[in-house]
């Protein structure tokens, strides 16, 4: 009578002189251990193993490779793929670079991209939402309209918040002129597109087929927007190479990584340029519909120019005075403000109120008054008096 097997075992123990059913897969293994019933810790899927280090006797239909020890298993494993290199955030552009890029796009036959950039800068919005802009978003553009010119953003995707963003009269007048008087023309192209209906429900940037026919009921995709920016970056790269070879004046894109120019560049550029003029966080949140924490962490780019300007504003009078090149205004700013003596003998304070032209700091928020022509604090809007 055969011995009764215990529940959960792999069968009877292998006899001493029994032949090896399955050897270790490692071709240099000499252990003589049968790995037919080896544990799962020493079994590996075939697609994760370097077969050049395994025995040629492996069955072609085998899906699992077995090893006698952890060391042999590690030797035969495929090396782990290197982690993908992070692209990093999109680069930010200054005003001169934005104007040059828009001119390149216009001459390259993409004036609609110039309009998209202007709207994206005014809204501090993502490129995907800007492509879905309809004509009804543009409100009160005409000079005879009584309301404030604004762009009414609709919730077109999960990341876009509906809001009304007022725009300057100059931008409203520019858009109105392009829409009703003279379109923005480029190389064999224009915006609004030829035969485009500016009905309220129509898209500003209508898509088109491969053959060039416009699809008026579909918006341009973000990928098409990105493709145009990539093509413009290649043109700018060629311009920069020619400028370097000629040895002339430095190109405005000399220190810019052109591979990082994308649709998200203009949201970062908008936030960075607005932050550079001391705009309050509440204003930035209202324009971009993004929290101040997110703006500070991901969008407000401390560019080298901004860092140099901050250092020069804070400490420029110090090192210019040390070198004897300080201006009269900087020399006066290093001296404490003079207080006017009171003409009243009963005034025991010894000084009267300081003149508004001599105030150097805001009494409410404590921020410095860097320009004596300022009549009020740009940080908290309190008048200097």
Number of C-alpha atoms within 10 A of each C-alpha: 3 4 6 7 10 9 7 6 8 10 10 10 7 10 7 6 6 7 9 12 10 17 21 26 22 23 16 11 16 9 10 11 16 17 20 14 11 17 11 9 11 19 17 17 12 15 12 14 19 13 18 10 15 20 15 12 10 15 10 7 7 9 10 15 23 25 28 22 18 11 11 20 20 13 14 21 17 12 11 7 6 6 6 6 6 6 8 7 15 20 19 27 21 16 11 10 15 19 13 14 20 21 16 21 23 23 15 17 16 25 25 23 21 20 20 20 21 17 21 24 21 22 27 26 26 20 23 20 20 26 24 22 25 21 18 17 17 19 18 19 24 16 12 7 10 9 11 15 23 21 23 18 22 17 12 14 11 7 12 18 16 12 17 17 18 17 19 11 16 11 16 21 16 12 20 18 15 16 16 11 9 12 18 21 18 18 12 11 18 18 21 22 18 10 7 15 14 16 11 12 13 19 23 29 27 22 18 15 8 6 6 8 9 17 13 16 11 15 20 20 18 17 13 13 20 17 14 17 23 18 14 23 22 13 16 20 19 12 14 17 14 13 15 14 9 9 9 9 8 11 16 14 20 14 8 14 13 18 14 17 20 22 25 21 21 29 23 25 24 25 27 22 19 18 20 14 10 10 15 14 16 11 13 20 17 15 19 24 20 16 13 18 11 11 20 15 9 11 22 21 20 13 14 9 10 14 11 11 14 13 11 14 11 12 11 14 19 15 12 15 14 9 9 9 12 16 12 8 11 16 14 11 15 11 8 9 14 10 13 12 13 14 10 10 7 8 11 8 8 13 14 13 10 14 13 13 13 16 15 18 14 20 14 13 12 12 14 15 18 14 9 14 8 12 15 16 20 17 16 14 12 14 14 19 14
